Amino acid sequence: MVDFLTHENNDIRKLAEQCVSALCRIQKPSRVYLGKSSHNLLHHTNNTCPGDHNDNLRVTYNDYQPPKTQIEWEQTCFLDKCYHGYYEWPKIIKYPMNKRERYTKETMPERGLFRNFGLNLIDHFMEQLNILIHEKTKEKYEGCHRVAAVIVAGMIRGSKHWTLQMLDELWQKIIPFLNQVCANLSPETLSYWGACFKFAMEDLDPRRMYRLIEFICTLINNKTIVNTFLETSSW
């Protein structure tokens, strides 16, 4: 089935893609949800008017201090549905645990490839990603960047329930790669990488994606940009 992903027939490729996606969904580990009363997590939850309030500032990224230990990471209540709290809060807030003991060699068979298999595939994909972004053939250049952007978005989004140590290892590899990409953006590839960042953070608690947010902030504050296009692209 995997061999059909590169078949010359477009219909066969699409069918193979659907089959592989279905298998990944079947292997998707069940989420473990916790429920807490909103009064135990928040203050002034009786406010029922829409807008920004002290209790829903979690949807903004403002001097957030990320957890430094795995225990703190597991105890953090991430709320990926950003509409909660805009008008009012539910009485009971359900959120998935950040503890992922299943990502071990014993439980590995147990969102896609990166969600299901953790770091096992990262090195292989990073090698291919570097090949893709250094493609010089004019006919392949744009398509290679499009593929690379989709893979990186899948990496970031699929890692949302990883352990803190796994995330640190992942971002140590992704950040140098993204620095290369952003230093060599072109009008043809800008939209793909913009869509990559958008999809990676879409409908997720910004505290969970603080590494990506911090990376984007470094682009905005970069003082070594060499041309006007790259400077405008960073915004």
C-alpha positions in Angstrom: 0.0 0.0 0.0 2.8 2.4 0.9 4.4 1.8 -2.5 1.2 3.1 -4.2 1.7 6.5 -2.5 4.2 7.3 -5.3 2.3 5.6 -8.1 2.2 7.5 -11.4 -1.7 7.2 -11.5 -3.2 10.1 -9.5 -6.3 8.2 -8.5 -4.3 5.3 -7.1 -2.1 7.8 -5.2 -5.2 9.4 -3.6 -6.7 6.0 -2.7 -3.4 4.9 -1.1 -3.3 8.2 0.8 -6.8 7.6 2.2 -5.9 4.1 3.2 -2.7 5.1 5.0 -4.6 7.9 6.8 -7.3 5.5 7.9 -4.7 3.1 9.3 -3.2 5.9 11.3 -6.6 6.8 12.7 -7.2 3.2 13.7 -3.8 3.2 15.5 -4.5 6.5 17.2 -4.1 6.1 21.0 -7.2 6.8 23.0 -7.1 10.1 24.8 -7.4 10.1 28.6 -9.5 13.0 29.7 -9.7 14.7 33.0 -12.6 16.9 34.3 -12.3 19.8 36.6 -14.7 22.4 37.8 -14.2 25.7 36.2 -14.4 27.3 39.7 -11.3 25.3 40.6 -9.3 26.6 37.6 -10.6 30.1 37.1 -11.8 33.2 38.9 -14.9 35.4 38.2 -16.5 32.7 36.0 -19.9 34.3 36.3 -19.2 36.9 33.7 -21.3 36.0 30.6 -20.6 38.9 28.3 -18.4 38.2 25.2 -15.0 39.6 24.9 -11.6 39.5 26.5 -11.5 39.0 30.3 -9.0 38.1 32.9 -10.2 34.5 32.9 -9.8 33.9 29.2 -6.4 35.6 28.7 -5.0 32.0 28.2 -5.8 32.4 24.5 -3.2 35.1 24.3 0.6 34.6 24.4 1.7 37.1 27.0 4.9 36.4 29.1 4.0 32.7 29.4 6.4 30.8 31.5 6.5 27.2 30.1 6.9 24.2 32.5 10.5 23.2 33.2 9.8 19.6 34.3 7.8 16.7 33.0 5.6 16.7 36.1 4.7 20.4 35.6 4.0 19.7 31.9 1.7 16.8 32.8 -0.2 18.9 35.3 -0.8 21.9 33.0 -4.4 22.2 31.9 -4.2 22.9 28.1 -7.5 23.9 26.5 -7.3 23.6 22.8 -10.8 24.8 22.1 -10.3 28.5 22.1 -14.0 29.3 22.1 -14.3 28.2 25.7 -14.5 31.3 27.9 -15.2 33.8 25.2 -18.8 34.2 26.4 -19.0 31.9 29.4 -17.3 28.8 30.8 -18.8 25.3 31.1 -19.3 24.1 34.6 -17.0 21.1 34.1 -13.9 21.6 31.9 -12.6 18.4 30.2 -9.1 18.3 28.9 -6.7 15.6 27.7 -3.9 14.5 30.0 -0.4 15.4 28.8 1.0 12.2 30.2 1.9 9.9 27.3 3.4 6.7 28.7 2.4 4.9 25.5 5.4 6.5 23.6 7.8 3.7 24.6 9.3 0.8 22.7 6.9 -1.5 24.4 3.7 0.4 23.7 4.7 2.1 20.4 2.4 -0.1 18.2 -0.3 1.0 20.4 -2.6 12.0 14.4 -0.7 10.6 11.8 2.8 9.2 11.8 4.3 11.5 14.3 1.4 11.4 16.8 1.5 7.6 16.7 5.2 6.8 16.5 6.9 9.7 18.2 10.6 10.4 17.5 11.2 7.1 15.7 10.7 8.7 12.3 12.0 12.2 12.8 15.6 11.6 11.7 14.5 9.9 8.5 12.1 12.8 7.7 14.7 15.5 8.6 17.1 14.0 6.1 14.5 14.1 3.3 13.4 17.6 4.4 16.9 19.0 3.9 17.0 17.4 0.4 13.6 19.0 -0.4 14.4 22.6 0.5 17.7 22.5 -1.3 16.2 21.4 -4.6 17.5 23.7 -7.3 15.5 22.4 -10.3 13.1 25.1 -11.3 10.3 22.7 -12.2 10.5 20.9 -8.8 11.5 23.9 -6.5 8.0 25.1 -5.6 6.5 21.6 -5.2 9.4 20.4 -3.0 8.8 23.3 -0.6 5.1 22.6 -0.5 5.8 19.0 0.5 8.3 20.0 3.1 5.9 22.5 4.6 3.2 19.9 4.9 5.6 17.5 6.6 6.8 20.1 9.1 3.2 21.1 10.0 2.5 17.4 10.6 5.5 17.1 12.8 4.6 20.0 15.0 0.9 19.3 15.2 1.5 15.5 15.8 3.8 16.3 18.7 1.3 18.1 20.9 0.9 15.2 23.4 4.6 14.3 23.5 6.7 14.4 26.7 8.7 17.5 27.4 12.0 15.7 26.7 10.7 14.5 23.3 9.6 18.0 22.4 12.9 19.5 23.4 14.7 16.9 21.1 12.3 17.6 18.3 12.7 21.4 18.4 16.5 21.2 18.6 16.2 19.7 15.1 13.4 21.7 13.7 14.6 25.2 14.6 17.9 25.1 12.6 15.9 23.7 9.7 13.2 26.5 9.9 16.0 29.1 10.1 17.3 27.9 6.8 13.8 28.0 5.2 13.0 31.4 6.5 16.4 32.8 5.4 15.7 31.7 1.8 12.0 32.4 1.4 10.8 33.3 -2.1 7.5 34.7 -3.4 6.7 31.2 -4.7 7.2 29.4 -1.3 6.0 32.1 1.2 2.4 31.0 1.1 3.3 27.3 1.8 5.3 28.1 4.9 2.7 30.6 6.2 0.1 27.9 5.8 2.5 25.5 7.6 2.7 27.7 10.7 -1.1 28.4 10.6 -2.0 24.7 10.5 0.5 23.8 13.2 -1.1 26.1 15.7 -4.8 26.0 14.5 -7.3 25.2 17.3 -4.5 24.6 19.9 -3.8 26.2 23.2 -1.0 28.7 22.5 0.8 27.6 25.6 1.2 24.2 24.1 2.8 25.7 21.0 5.0 28.2 22.8 8.1 27.0 21.0 6.7 27.8 17.6 5.4 31.2 18.8 8.8 32.1 20.2 10.4 31.1 16.9 8.1 33.3 15.0 8.9 36.2 17.4 12.6 35.7 16.7 11.9 36.2 13.0 10.1 39.5 13.7 13.0 40.7 15.8 15.7 39.5 13.5 18.1 42.4 12.6 20.2 40.5 10.1 17.6 40.3 7.3 19.3 40.9 4.0 16.5 42.2 1.7 13.1 43.8 1.8 11.1 40.7 0.8 12.5 38.7 3.7 11.8 41.6 6.1 8.1 41.9 5.0 7.8 38.1 5.0 8.7 37.9 8.7 5.6 39.9 9.4 
